[in-house]
Structure formats: structure tokens, C-alpha cells
Amino acid sequence: MPEMVKLPLSEAVLRRAQAYAEHTKHTLEEVLLEWLDRASGEIPVSLLPDDDVLALSKAAIDDAQQEELSRLIFRNHEGLLDDAGKARLDELMIVYRHVMARKTEAIKIALERGLGPLLG
């Protein structure tokens, strides 16, 4: 069950979060939770506990994103993407590269720590 935590926020953070919430039609709480979740995923891999390193070594983009990425790559290869499709392809490629870079780093760190199994 999620735990409730009170945090003091600077005026600047609060202003940005409120503006983002209005722009995306989300609540302030949803925006802050998303930001915290995203930031927690950016902890250097070398600082993660062994279980998290192993989990990250098996990371992949989710199935829906993989399917969309494959479709967009195919359509791009065929010259069928409009500007919106190209922008979405760029976004998904950024996500894919980020996940793969962290996965690669996790595998390296897992090997250095003598963790396993890494395959399977």
C-alpha cells in the first residue's frame, strides 16, 4: 500500500508542476508522482541494490511501445510517415535507447558484482 509523505516544495517546483498539470489535464498529485517515479528510475545503476540491478539487466520497453515502434520503423522505411509519425518515432527511439543503455550498464555492473543469472 502506498505511504503518504509530506514534502516541502519550492515555489518554482510547485509552479512548474501546476503548469504541467494544467497543460496535461492531470492533477497536481499525478504530476508530482510521475516526476518522482521518473526521477527514481534515474538513480545511477551503480547505486542500485543487487536485486534492482538484476531486474534492470532484463529490462525492455513494454510490449505496446515495442509494437508501436516496430510499426513506425516499418512505415518510415516505406516512406509512409507524416510529421506526427516521425515525431512519435523519434520519441520512442529515445525511450528505447535509454532503456537499452541502462540495461547494458546493469549487465556490466551485475557481472562486476558476480551476480547471476543474467540470461534467461
C-alpha positions in Angstrom: 0.0 0.0 0.0 1.4 3.5 -0.9 2.6 5.5 2.0 1.6 9.2 2.4 4.6 11.5 2.7 4.6 15.3 3.2 7.2 17.2 1.3 8.0 20.9 1.3 8.1 22.1 -2.3 9.9 25.2 -3.6 7.7 27.9 -5.3 9.5 27.2 -8.6 8.8 23.4 -8.5 5.2 24.0 -7.5 4.7 26.5 -10.2 6.2 24.2 -12.9 4.2 21.2 -11.6 0.9 23.2 -11.6 1.5 24.5 -15.1 2.3 21.0 -16.4 -0.8 19.6 -14.6 -3.0 22.2 -16.3 -1.4 21.6 -19.7 -1.8 17.8 -19.5 -5.1 17.9 -17.7 -3.8 15.9 -14.8 -3.9 16.6 -11.1 -1.0 18.2 -9.3 -0.6 14.9 -7.3 -0.5 12.8 -10.5 2.2 15.1 -12.0 4.3 15.0 -8.9 4.0 11.2 -8.5 5.0 10.8 -12.2 8.0 13.1 -11.7 9.2 11.3 -8.6 8.7 7.9 -10.3 10.7 9.0 -13.3 13.4 10.5 -11.2 13.7 7.4 -9.1 14.3 5.5 -12.3 17.3 7.7 -13.0 19.3 6.7 -9.9 22.8 5.6 -11.2 22.8 1.9 -11.8 25.9 1.5 -9.7 24.0 2.7 -6.6 21.1 0.2 -7.0 20.9 -2.8 -4.8 21.7 -6.2 -6.4 18.0 -7.2 -7.0 17.3 -4.0 -8.8 20.5 -4.3 -10.9 19.4 -7.9 -11.9 15.9 -6.7 -12.8 17.2 -3.8 -14.8 19.5 -6.2 -16.7 16.4 -7.8 -18.1 14.7 -4.5 -18.9 12.8 -3.8 -22.2 10.3 -1.3 -23.4 6.8 -2.5 -22.8 5.0 -4.6 -25.4 2.7 -1.8 -26.6 5.7 0.5 -27.1 7.6 -2.2 -28.9 4.7 -2.9 -31.2 4.2 0.8 -32.0 8.0 1.3 -32.5 8.1 -1.7 -34.9 5.1 -0.4 -36.9 6.6 3.1 -37.1 10.0 1.8 -38.2 8.4 -0.2 -41.0 6.2 2.7 -42.1 9.2 5.0 -42.0 11.2 2.6 -44.1 8.4 2.5 -46.6 8.2 6.4 -46.7 4.7 6.4 -45.2 5.3 8.5 -42.0 3.9 12.0 -41.7 5.5 14.6 -39.4 3.5 13.4 -36.4 4.5 9.9 -37.1 8.2 10.9 -37.4 8.0 12.8 -34.1 6.5 9.8 -32.4 9.2 7.5 -33.9 11.8 9.9 -32.5 10.2 9.9 -29.0 10.0 6.1 -28.9 13.6 5.7 -30.2 14.7 8.0 -27.3 12.9 5.8 -24.8 14.3 2.6 -26.4 17.9 3.9 -26.4 17.6 5.0 -22.8 16.2 1.6 -21.7 18.9 -0.2 -23.6 21.7 2.0 -22.2 20.6 1.4 -18.6 20.2 -2.3 -19.3 23.7 -2.5 -20.7 25.1 -0.7 -17.7 23.1 -3.0 -15.4 24.6 -6.1 -17.1 28.1 -4.7 -16.8 27.6 -4.0 -13.1 25.9 -7.3 -12.5 28.9 -9.1 -14.0 31.3 -7.0 -11.9 29.4 -7.9 -8.7 29.3 -11.6 -9.7 25.5 -11.6 -9.8 23.5 -14.1 -11.9 21.9 -15.5 -13.8 21.9 -12.8 -16.4 20.4 -14.7 -19.2 17.1 -16.5 -19.4 
